[in-house]
Amino acid sequence: MLTFKKLDSMEHRDEMLQFRKDAFKISFGDASDFDENQYVSWIEEKSVQFPEGYVMVVENDQIVGQLELSIKEYKGKMIGYIHLYYLIPEQRGQCKGDEIYQYAMRYFYDHNVNEYHLRVSPSNTRAINFYKKNGMQEVGLELDGKVIRMKGYCCSN
């Protein structure tokens, strides 16, 4: 069973940088455009603003993933947003993504949003298939075709 620990940019610096760089490589082929200092500053700001949304995924006292969730405005309405949904390679394909997904849905439910979005690289077919399996739909291409915006719905309270 997975547990979720609030992200601490000092304590989890190495893991969060490794995970984000790996996500960049999977999405864009390399991480040469990744700015570590800018990312750490952004994480520090967002993890204060959304403390339960910025978490490390833990199993048996080992960090196996990371989740970044927030609430933001999109086209005049408040939505949930998944900035990063990461599970280490050796843990993929074992239904652990489903547990992370359930955490995200509870988070959005607790924050009274029923629509959530994310962006994913068109080349990351494994992630796209996972998101579609969980009911998400493609909205369209953004950033000159570098990413696909996807949306899904959960129940709000």
C-alpha positions in Angstrom: 0.0 0.0 0.0 1.2 3.4 -0.9 1.4 6.4 1.5 1.8 10.0 0.6 4.2 12.3 2.4 4.2 16.1 2.0 7.0 17.2 -0.3 9.9 19.0 1.5 12.2 20.6 -1.0 15.2 20.2 1.3 14.6 16.6 2.4 13.4 15.4 -1.0 15.5 17.6 -3.3 17.5 14.8 -4.9 14.4 12.6 -5.6 12.2 15.4 -6.9 15.0 16.6 -9.3 15.6 13.1 -10.5 11.9 12.4 -11.0 11.3 15.7 -12.8 14.3 15.2 -15.1 13.2 11.7 -15.9 9.7 13.0 -16.8 11.4 15.6 -19.0 13.4 12.8 -20.8 10.4 10.6 -21.2 8.4 13.6 -22.6 10.9 15.5 -24.6 13.8 13.2 -25.2 16.3 15.0 -22.9 16.4 17.3 -19.9 18.8 19.9 -21.2 16.2 22.7 -20.9 15.4 21.7 -17.3 16.3 24.5 -14.8 16.9 22.9 -11.4 17.0 26.1 -9.4 13.8 27.4 -11.0 12.0 24.1 -10.4 13.1 24.0 -6.7 11.8 27.6 -6.2 8.6 26.8 -7.9 8.1 23.7 -5.7 8.8 25.7 -2.6 6.1 28.2 -3.5 3.5 25.6 -4.6 4.1 23.2 -1.8 3.2 25.9 0.7 0.2 27.0 -1.3 -1.1 23.4 -1.9 0.6 21.3 0.9 -1.5 18.1 0.4 -1.1 18.4 -3.4 2.7 18.2 -3.5 3.6 14.8 -2.1 6.1 12.1 -2.4 4.7 8.6 -3.0 6.1 6.1 -0.5 6.0 2.3 -0.2 7.8 0.4 2.6 9.7 3.6 3.6 11.1 4.0 0.1 10.1 6.9 -2.2 8.7 5.5 -5.3 7.0 8.5 -6.9 5.9 12.0 -6.8 2.6 13.8 -7.4 2.0 17.5 -7.9 -1.6 18.8 -7.7 -3.1 22.3 -7.6 -6.3 24.2 -8.1 -6.2 26.9 -10.8 -8.5 28.9 -13.0 -8.9 27.7 -16.6 -11.3 29.5 -19.0 -13.2 31.2 -16.2 -13.7 28.2 -13.9 -11.7 26.5 -11.2 -10.2 23.1 -12.1 -7.8 20.7 -10.6 -4.5 20.4 -12.3 -1.9 17.6 -12.3 1.5 19.0 -12.8 3.4 15.8 -12.3 2.3 12.2 -12.0 5.5 10.1 -11.5 6.2 6.6 -10.5 9.7 5.1 -10.8 10.1 2.7 -13.7 10.4 -0.5 -11.7 7.0 0.2 -10.0 5.1 0.9 -13.2 2.6 -1.7 -14.5 1.7 -2.9 -11.0 -1.6 -1.0 -10.5 0.2 1.5 -8.2 -0.7 4.3 -10.6 -4.3 3.5 -9.7 -3.6 4.3 -6.0 -2.0 7.6 -7.0 -4.9 8.4 -9.2 -7.3 7.7 -6.2 -5.3 10.1 -4.1 -5.6 12.8 -6.8 -9.4 12.3 -7.1 -9.8 12.6 -3.3 -7.7 15.7 -3.3 -9.9 17.3 -6.1 -13.0 16.2 -4.3 -11.8 17.7 -1.0 -11.2 21.0 -2.9 -14.6 21.0 -4.5 -13.5 20.7 -8.1 -15.0 18.2 -10.4 -12.9 18.8 -13.5 -9.2 18.3 -13.7 -6.6 18.7 -16.4 -3.0 17.8 -17.2 -0.6 18.0 -20.2 1.3 15.1 -21.6 3.8 14.6 -24.4 2.2 13.1 -27.5 5.1 10.6 -27.6 4.3 9.3 -24.0 1.7 6.8 -25.2 1.9 4.7 -22.0 0.8 7.7 -19.9 -1.9 8.7 -22.4 -3.3 5.2 -22.4 -3.3 5.2 -18.5 -5.1 8.6 -18.4 -7.7 7.4 -21.0 -8.2 4.2 -19.0 -9.1 6.5 -16.1 -11.7 8.4 -18.1 -9.6 11.4 -19.4 -10.1 12.8 -22.8 -7.8 14.7 -25.1 -8.7 18.3 -25.4 -6.1 19.4 -28.0 -2.5 20.2 -28.6 -0.8 23.1 -26.9 2.7 24.7 -26.9 3.0 24.3 -30.6 2.2 20.6 -30.5 4.7 19.7 -27.8 1.9 18.6 -25.4 -1.6 17.3 -25.3 -4.1 18.9 -22.8 -6.3 16.2 -21.3 -9.3 16.6 -19.0 -11.2 14.3 -16.7 -14.0 14.6 -14.2 -14.5 13.5 -10.6 -17.3 14.1 -8.2 -17.2 17.3 -6.1 -18.8 17.4 -2.7 
